[in-house]
Amino acid sequence: MKRFGDPARLALLLATVAAAPMALCAPAMAQDADEEIIVTARRTAESLQDVPASVSAFSEGRLEEIGATDATGLQGAVPNLNIVQGRGSANATNITIRGIGQPDALQTFDPAVGFYVDDVYYSRIRGTQMEVFDVERVEVLRGPQGTLYGRNTIGGAFKLVTRRPSEDPHGLFQVTVGDYGQLEGRVAASGPIAEGLAGGVTVFGAGRDGYVTNPTTGEEYNNRESFGGRVQLAWDASPTFSVDFSADIADESSALQMGQATTSLTNLLGVVILPISDPAPEYEFEAAATPSLPNSTELTHWGTSLRASWEISPSLTLRSITAYRDLAYDDYIDIDATALEIGDVFVGVNQDQFSQEFQALYEQGAWNVVAGVYYLREDVRSHQEAYADDLVNGVVLFATPLTSFLRTIDDDLQTTSMAVFANATYAVNDRLNISGGIRYTEEEKEYERSTSTFYNAPAFNATFGFEIEESWDDVSPMLSADYQLTDNVMIYGRAARGFLSGGFNGRANNPGEQAPYDPEVSTSYEIGTRTDWLDGRLLANFTIFHTLFEDFQARVSGTVTDPGTGLPSPELTVINAGELELSGAELELNYSPIENLRLDTQIGYLDASYGEFDDARFPGGSRAFQTPAFSPEWTARFGGSYEWTLGGDSSLTLAGSARFRSETALAVDNTFVVGGVGTTTPVESLFQDDYWLYDASLTWRANDIVSVALQGRNLSDEVYKTDGQEFSSVGNIRTVYYGAPQTWSVVFTARY
């Protein structure tokens, strides 16, 4: 067990404790953990059990019970959801729903699952490793959401809804101490400021030592250091007009996020310079980064939003959502995960976005209508450097031995997206509803890029650049029907379409690689039931679905000859390679057989296969035989909790869960390419076998205010992979990343 904190973390704890009186100055208010969850998945407020779509929702109490302190804490709690920390980055989230996702954090790639905070879209997967603290709920929408949410929701949407300040005082104070030097502090307080005006403040700080250690130097990697906060104002100017303002900031300063090299590394000519056994040695949470590479990743992410709602009449409400966000990060990444300098990079990005959405909500008689317009303007600028001295070591170019290699990249991507949408529900009678919607989107992107290559022989240095622009449009319809068979059984059918933006290859280092690629399109059909039984003690929801995923955007790697040097040069292109077929089923159960006992399970089945996957390197020009990435056949979670009532208002709750995932491919490229020719031989290291994870907690509640919890995660200390990098055209790099080992923590919470 490592030390408990350093002076900086001690200062964080003292600051949090100092703020505690503000969070404890009012009487306790009981919270009903079993209260009905109201969601806004269809942009209108309705009970979760009334939504004719695949939606999972988690209240703040439920999030605490499963130990979810950030977005990745929901791994296993939603069927067919993969949500893990992104590869090589402390501040990215890799989200895949029903086999559809985009794990590449490069700034020119758009995510395939939309990420929203208070209905504000976050357009990059960086900056989404955010605190799930003092929130009202989290919603996970499965399947394409193109009609109401638009671009880049081809797989679904992840929605975080913060707690709105009100006239009722609210406070939350929390300190977490754990192994690996974990020390976290969180404070939230809200309440009335003046008549009709309420405010709230949330502050957090989290620190943890690294899970991965350099066995020679003792240097640590894969740690966490983050600070941030949120300020909110809620103004109810009248019974029919309200305004909500929010400003937030998060600052992260962490070490390198190291993985494990799984195949022998080579120089540019294919000569092995670091042999690695096959299979790779058992992972011991040890790594040695390139000594000259700074052990650092830095991120600052802030934004503001202004939301207004005006009820013009009992049947018509107008809403406005205005937001600005700014994201800046400087990441050093050791892609090859060794002391060699083969795939070491620096990525510095500055991104900003402005969005405006207007909505009109109409509810009259049998009609419920949501319509609106949406505008987004985004600018992403980056400077990147690739260091690869060992990649060229041993290479002789026209009698000159090469000893150094540096590639620099400067690019700028500007996106303008505009959309208009409408969605209507008509109640045919008191049991049958029919819904339909459509969204039209126009999108324009402009991309400017300059790539320069530097050797120790200046005569061979070169610069390659281009400017390119492209525009696309899309129509995303939706049609659904739901029927209330009985008071407790609803069945529904839904057909929907979504799209993932087209774009440009952010790794275009050679002429010919810069061609734009078109949007991906998914069309999904599902039928399901939402039921409750035994006077609400048993909730059972079941869905079956089929999705056709067309114009799949694939990064295809290879090797070309550099015309200036005659040397092999890695080729990394992005093409619309084919189609993916996805079928499956999902079951969610929540059962309270007796008072104080709660059982729940979430099970997902997924049959994923390529219908087409064009790649000229493979026999027949196709690699449709490969296993789609992040598409395990089975995902399952079995959980339960029991509460013992003690004397007075105190209680003791024991909770636990078991999570299962079947074999998973961790990269799109997961069979070997030998001598430029593709094979059907799987790269075993880029697969994770079946595994189980076990978590448990024991919580003592003194009353409605104070609680202390002992939490353990990954109790069996399972060593398991979560993500992979396949850059075999660059030094034969194939790197995998691992989930956290067994951890323990104690959480003190006080609330009112």
N, C-alpha and C positions, 0 to 999 in steps of 0.2 A: 504493500500500500504506500502511495506517495504522500508527500507532505500536504497538510491542510492549509493551502493559501500562502501568499507572500504579502509584503506590506501593502501593495496596491489593492489586493483583495480585502485585506483587513480594513483599509480605508473605505472600501465599498460597503462592507458590512456595517461599519460605524455610521456611515451616512444613511444607510437604510434604517438602522435602529433609531437614529435621530429623527427620522421622518415618521416614525411609528405613531406618536401621539396624534398626529393629524388624522391618521387612519383609524383611530380608536376612540374618537370623542363623541360617539353617539350610541344609543342603545342598540342591542342586537335585533336583527330582523331575520326571522326564520326563512329558509329557502326550501321549497318543495322540489326534491330531486326528481320526482316523477311527473312534474307538470308537463302539460302538452307543449310540444315544440312548434312554434310558428315560424315558417320559412318564407322566403321571397324568391324561390327558384324561378317562378314565372313572372317576376317583377311585381307581383301583388302578394299581400300577406294572406296566408292560408295555412291550415294545419298540415303538418308533414304527411299524415295519413290520407289527406285528400288530394295529394299531388299525383296526377296520372303520368308519372315519369320515374326514372331510377334516381332517387335522391336519398342520400344519407345525411343526417344532421346530428350535431353534438352540442349539447348545452355546456356551459362552463363547468358545472358539476361533473358531467360525464367526462369531459376532457381531463379533469383532475383525477378522476377514478382510474382512467387508463394510462395516466402518467404522461400525457402529451403536453410538453412545454414548448414545442415548435411544430411546424407543419409535418415533419417526418414522424412525429409521434403517432400519427394515424396509420402507419404501416400495419397492415393486417386487420384493421378495424373496419375497412370498407372492402367489399368483394371486388376482386379483379382490379385493385388499385396497387400500383407500385410507386412509392414516394420515399426517396432516399436522398441523402446528400450527394450533390453532383460530383463527378469524378475530378479529382485534382483541385477542388475548390472548397473553401470553407463556407462560402456564401451563396452557393447555387443549389437549387432543388430540382432533381430529376423526377418528373411526374409522368407516369404512364397509366392510362385507364383503358381497360379492355384491349391491351396490346398496342395502343396508339399513344405515341409520345415523341419527344425530341430531346435526347440526352445531351446533345452537343451544346456546350455553353458559349461557343463562339458567338460574338455579338451580331453577326450577320444572319444567324439562324433564328427563326421565330419558334416559340414554344407551341406545342400541339394541344396543351391543356391550359385554358385561361386561368389566370390567378387574379383575384379581385379582393380588395379590402374596402368595405363600405361602398361597393359598386364602382370603385375606381380600378381600372385595368392596369396591371403591372406588365409591361411589354417584354421584359427580359427575365430569364430564369435566375440570373444573379440578383442578389438582394432580397430573395424570398425565404431565406432561412430565418424567419422572423419569430419573435416571441408570441406564443398563443397565451396571452395573459390579459385579464380583465376584459374578456370578450363576452358577448351575448351568446354567440353560437358560431359554429363552422358548418358549412354546407358543402357537400361533394356531389356534383351533378355528373352522372355517367352517361356517355353517349354524346353525339354531336349536338351543340347548342347554338347553331348558326343563326337561327331566327331572332332570338332575344339577346344574344351575347355577341354574335358577329364573328369577326376574324379570329383565327387561332384558338377556336374552341372545338376543333375537329374531334378530339377525344373526350372532352367534357370541360367542366369548370370547377375550380376550387375557390370557395367564397368564405372570407372571414368577415364577420360582422362585429364591430366593437360595441361596447356598452355605451348607450347614449346617456349623458348626464340628465338628471331630473331633479325635481324639488325634494325627492326623498334622499337624504344623505346616504352615501355609500362609501365604504372604504375597504381596502384589502392590503394586508402587509404580509410578506412572505420572505423567509430566509431558508436557503437550501445549502447543506453542507454534506460533502460526500468524498469518496475516495478519488484518486487522481487529482487531489488538490481542488476539488470542486467547491466553489463558493459563489452563490447567487443571491441577489437581493432584488425584491420587487415591491413597489409601493404604488397604490392607486387610491385616489380620493376624489369624490365628486359630490356636488350638492348645490343648493340654491345660492345665487349671487344677488339677484334682485327679482322683483316680481316678473315672472315669465322668463327669466334668464337663469340658466344653470351652467356650471362649468366643471371640468374634470381634468386631472393631471395624472399621468402614469409615468413612472420612472423605473428602469430596470438596469441591472448590471450582472453579467455572468462571466465567470472565469473557471477554466479547467486546464490542468496540465495535459500534455500530449499522451495519447495512447501508444504512440510509436516512438521508439528511442534508437538513436545511433549507438550501436554496441561499443564503438571505439571511443567516441568523444562524449557520449552521454547527452548529446543534443536531442531535444524533443521535437516531434512533429505531431500534426493532427490534434492540436489543442483548440481551445476556444477562448477568445477574449472579446466581449461585446458590451456596449453600453448604448443606452438610448432612452427615448421617452416620447410621450404624446400629450398634446394639449387639445382640449375640445371645449367648444361653447355651443349650447343649445338654446335658441331663442324662440319661444312660442309667443310671437307678437300678438296673435289673436287666436281664437279657436279654429280659424281656417288658414292661418299663414304661419309657417315656421322656417327657421334658417339654422343650419348646422355648419359650424366651422371646425376644421381639424388641421393640426400641423404635427408632423412626426419627424423624428430623426433617429438613425441607427448608425453607430460607428463600430467597426470591427477591426481588430489588429491581431492577426493570428500567425502561426508558423506555417511552413509548407505542409501541404496535405499529401502524404506519401503513400504510394501503393507498393506492389510487389512485381518485379520483372519476372515473367514466366517462360520466356524463350531466350535462347542465346542471342547476344547482341553482336552486330557486325558493323564493319565500316562500309563506305560507299560502294566498294567493289564486292561486297558480300563475304569478306574474310571475317571469320569469327574473332572478336576481340575480348569477349567475356562469355565463356561457356556457362550455361545454366542447364542443370539436369532436367530431363523430361520423364516424369512430371516434376514440376518445380518443388523445392523443399517445402516441408510443412511451415506454414507461416507462424512466426514467433513475435509479431508486432515489433520487428526490428527493420531498420533501413538505414542507408547511408547516402545522403544527397550529395550532389557535386559540391565540393568544398567552396568553390568560388561563387556559388549561387546564393543570394541572400535568402535567409530563412524567414520569409516574410510574405504575407498577403494583407493588404489594407483595403478597406471599403468604407465609404460614407454614402448613405442613402437617405434623402429627405424629401419631403413633399408636403403640399397643402391641398385641401379640398374645401369647396363651399357647395353645400346642398340646400336647395330651397324647395318648399312644397306649398302650393296655394290651392285650397279647395274652393273653386269658383262657385260650385253648387253642390248639393248632395250627390250628384251623379258624375261630376267632372272635376278632376284634380290635375293640375299642371306641376311638373317637377323639373328641376334643373340640377345637373351635376357638373361642376367645373373643377378641374384638377390640374396641378402641375407637379411633376416629379423630376428629381435630379439624382443621378446615380454615377458615382466615380469609384473606380477601383484600380489598384496596382497589384497584380498577381504575379508571383514567380511560381512556375510549375516545373517540376522535374518529371517529365513525362516518362522517361525510361526508368525512373525510380532506382538509379544506381549512382555511384560516385563518378561514373563516366559522363563526359559532356557530349551526349548524342541527341537527346530530345529535350534540352533545357530551354525554356522560353520565359519572356516577360510579356505580359499583356496589360497595357494601361488603357483604360476606357473611360470616356466621359459621355454620358447619355442624359438627354433631357427629353421630356415629353409634355405636351399640353393636350388635354382632352376636354370636350364639351359635349354633353348629352342633354337633350330636351325630351321629356316624356309627357304624354297625355294619357290619363287613365279615366276610362268611362265605364260606369256601372249603372245600368238602368234596366229594370225588369229582368228579362232572360239573358241580357247581354253583359259581357265583361270584356272590355277592349283595352289593350295597351298599344300605343303607337309612339313613334319617336324618330328623332334624327341624331346622328352621332358623327363627331369629327375628332380626328387624332392627327397630331403633327409630332413627329419624333426625329431627333438627330442623334446619331451615334458616331462618335469620333474615337479613333484608337491609334495608339503607337505600340508596335510589337517588335520584339527582338528574339531571334532564335540563335542559340549558341550551340555549335556542333564541332568543336575542334577534334574530338575523337572520331567523329563520323568520317572526316577526311584524312585522319592519321594513317599513314602507310600508302597514301595515294600519291603517285608521281605524275605531274602534268607538264608535258614538254620539258622533261629533265629537271623540273622544279618540284621538290617534295613539298606537299601541302601540310601545313601544321596548324592552320587556324581557319575558321569559317564563322561568319556572322551574316545573318540576313535581317534586314530591317523592313518593316511594313508600316505605312501610314495610310489610313483610309478614312472615309467619311460616308456614312449611309444616311440618307434622308428619306423619310416615309411620310406620305400624306394619305390618309384613309378617310373616306366619307361614306355614310350609310343612311338609309331610311328603312324603317321596319314597322310592321303592324302584326298584332296577334289578337285574335278574337275567340271568345268562348261563348257558345250559345246553349242555354239550358233547354233542351227539347221538352223535357218534363222534369219532375222532381228527382228522377233517377238517371236520366241520360243527358250527357253533355258532349258536345262536339266542338273541337278547337281547331283552328287553322291559323297559320301565320306565314309571313314571307319577309325576307330582308334582301335589299339590293345594296351591294357594296362596290365602290370604285376605289382603286388603290394605285398609287404611283410611287415608285422608288427610283432614287438617283444614287449611284454608287461611284465613288472616285477612289482609286487605289494606286499606290506606288510601292514597288518592291525593289530593294537594292541588295545585292550580294557582294560580300567582301571576303577575299582570300588574303593570305600572306603574300601572294603574288599579285600585285595590283593590276597587272595587265589583263587579268581575267575577271576583274570586277565588272558588274553589269547592273543596269537598272531597267526595270520593266514596269510600265504603268498603263492605265486605261481609265476612261470615263464611260459610263454606260447608264442608261435609264430605260425603264420599262413600266408598263401599266397593265393592270388586269381588272376585270370586274367579275362579280359573282352574284348568283341568285340562290338563296338558301331558303327553301320552303319547309314547313312542318305541318303535319296533320295528325290529330289524335282524337280518340273517342273513349269516354269512360262511362261505365254503367254500374250503378249501385244495386247489386243483386239482392242484398239484404242490408239491414242497418249496419252490419259489421263487415260486409264483404264488398269490395269494389274491384272490378276488373277493368283493364284498359288496354288499348293498342295505340302504338305511336310510330310514325314514320318521320324521319328528320334528316336533314342534310347539313353538313358543315364544311368549311374549307380552311386550309392552312396557307398562309401567304406564299406567293412565289418570291424569288429573290435572286441573289448573286452569290457566287462561290467566294467565301471569305478566306479561302486558302489557295487562291489562284496565283501561283508563283511562276507559271510558264505561259507563253502565248497559247491561246486556244482553250484555256481552262476557265475563262471569264464569262462564258455564255450563260445567260440567265436560265433559271429553271422555273417551271410553271407551278401554280398552286396545287396542293393535294386536295382531294375531295373525298369525303366519306358519306355514304348513305346508309342509314341504320333503320332497322325494323325491330320492334320489340312488343311483346305482350306481357302483361304482368297482373298481379293481384296485390292489393293492400288490405290486410284483414286484421281484426282484433277479436279475441275470444275471451271467455271466462271473465266477463265484466271488466275487460281491459287489462287483465293480468297477463295475457298472452298476445303479443303482436307478431304477426307472421307475414312477411312480404316476399314475393317470389317473382322473378323476371326471367324470360328467355329472350335472346336477341340474335340478330344476324347483321353484320356490317360488311359492306364492300368498300374497300379503301383503295382509291384509284390515283394514278400518277404519283405513286410513292416516291418521295424525294430521298435518294440514296447517295451517300458519299462513296465513290468508287476510287480505290487507290491503285496505283500502278507505277511504272517507271518509264520515262522517256529519255532521249539523249539530248543533253544541253548543247545547242548548236554553237555556243561560244567556246566551250571547253571540251566537248566530246565525251564528257563524263555522264554516267547515269544520274538522272535527276528525279526525285520523287514527284509523281503526278497525283494530285488529289482533286478530282472533279465531282460535281454534284449533278445528277441527272434524274429525270422522272423515269424511274426504272420499271415500273409495272404496277401490279395490284396485289393487295393483301385481303384475304377473306378471313373473317373472324366471326365465330359463332360461340354461344355459351349460355350459361344460366347462373343466376345469383339468388341466394337465400339469406334472409336476415330474420333472426328470431330474437325475441326478448320476452322472458318468462319469469314470473314471480309465483312459484308454486305455493309458497307460504309466506307469511309476513316476515319481512327482513331478509329474505333470500331472493337474490336476483341472478338469473342465468341468461346468457346471451351467446349467440353464435352468428358468424358471418362466413358464408361459404361461396366461393366463386369457381366456376368451371369455364375454361376457355380453350377452344379449338382454333388455333391460328396457323395459317399456311399461306404461302405465296401462290397466287394464281398465275402471276407473271413476275419475273425479275430478270430483266435483260442485262447481260454482262458478257461482252465478246471474249473475255479471257477464259470462260468456262466452256466445256464441251456442249455443243448445241447452242452456244450463245446465251445460256440461261443458268441462273443459280437459284431457281425457284425451289430446289430441293432443300435449301438451307432452313434452319430454324429461326423464325422471327424473334427478335430481341425483346426481352422483358415481357414475355408472354407465357408465364408458367401455366401448365394445364390446370393445376389446382392451387387455390389459396384458401386458407381457412383459419379461423380464430374461434376458440372456445373460452369463454370467460364466465366468471361468477363472483359474487360477493355475498357476505353474510354479516349482518350487524347485530351485535349483542347490546342490549340496553343495560347500562350499569346504574348505579345509584344516582339520584338527582337527574340532571340533564345530560349526563355523560354517556358515551357509548364507545364501543370498540368494533371496528370493521376490518374483516379480512377479505382481501380481493386477490384474484389471480387470473392468469390467462395463459393459454398455450397457442402459439401461432405456427402455422405450417405453410411452406411454399415448396412446390414440386420443382423439378429441374428447370433451370432458367438460363437462357443464352444472355450474355452480358454485353454483346456487341453485334452489330449487323453483320460485319465480316467475321464469320466464325468457322470457316473451313480454310485449309491451307492453300496458298498459291505458291507453286514451285516453278522457278525459272520463267515466271510470267504467265504460267498456265494454271488455271484454277482446278482444284480437286474436290472430291466429295469427302475427304478426310476431315473430321471435325477437329478444331483446336480445343482440346479438352480443357485447357486452362481458362478458356473464355466461357465456360459453363459453370454454374453452381448447382451441385447435386441437391436432392431433397434435403430439407432440414426443418427442425423444430426450434422455437425459441420459447422460453418460459419466463414470465414476469410475475411478481407478487408484491403486495403492500399490506401493511398493518397500520391502521389509523385510529388514534385515540382522540375523541372529541370531548373536551371538558364541558362544553356547552355549545351554544350557537355561535360563539365568537372564536374560541381558540381550539386548534387541533394540532396534533403532532403525528407525522407519518414516517414510517420506515419503509423505504422502497428499494426493491431489488430488480434489476433487469438483466436478461440473458443469464438466468441463474445457473444453467448448465455450462456456461462459459463456452458456448459454441463459436467456432471460428468459421465465418461464412463471408462470402463475397457479395458485394452489392452493386458493383459497376465495373466496367472494363474499357480500356483504350486499345484500339487496333490501328497501329501505324506501322505495319510490317514493311511498307515501302521506305521507311526511314529507319535504317539500322535494325530492321526486324523487331521493332518495338511491339510488345504485347504486354500491357500492364493491367493488373486488377487491383481493386480497392475493397477494403473489408469493413464490416460493421463493427460496432463497439464491442469490447469484451464484457465480461461480467462487471457490473457496477452496483454500488450501494450508495444510498443517500438518506439523509434525515431532513424532513421538510416541516418547518414551523410556520403555521398560517394563523392569522387573526383577521377577522372580517366583521363588518357590520352592514 
